[in-house]
Amino acid sequence: PVTIKPLASEKMTKAILDVVGMGVCVTDEDGSLLEVNDAYCRIYGYERDEIIGSNFLNLVPSSQHEIVKSLNKELLKGRQIPTNLFLGKRKDGEQVLLSASFKTITSSMNKTLLVTSIKDITEEERRKYLLDDIQEMALLGGWELNLISNKVTQTDVARKIHELEEEEVLPLEQALDFYPEGTARSKVEGPSLNG
């Protein structure tokens, strides 16, 4: 039989945490930060030694404290909560929009700990809103074809232009009816129908 030594050394765990692109932290039941990776520090603009031991609420705008404390309490009770969006507060005071996932673990001393992974989606959301604003100003609509279902989903502006209900999804043939016969329609039909 082959004996495999456990790989859970502190050095290896830190290396693994630093390789993942998302910020990761471990907090105790009181909300104290026990461990953070480099990405977590970058997102918040702190050095590791500045935040280890501090309460995670220091990284949340005060207007969000009660909501985040309530969420934390539910998570520590074992409730499964899907990925969640919340505001974070950087060292420089700037607020960032974060996408977070959570997992509770039990320590070797039988304490419940919370592992949280975060991703800064602030710029992604800004670009999305900017694109929406540009489309709205230019009355420029767009659509996306699902090649499996052969259905078309349109942007808000395209739905307004075509006077469609919100979130209405059309079969491809019906969506093509918005394009007049001839060159314009053949340019749309060619790539979408012929692959």
Disulfide bonds with the S-S distance in Angstrom:
none
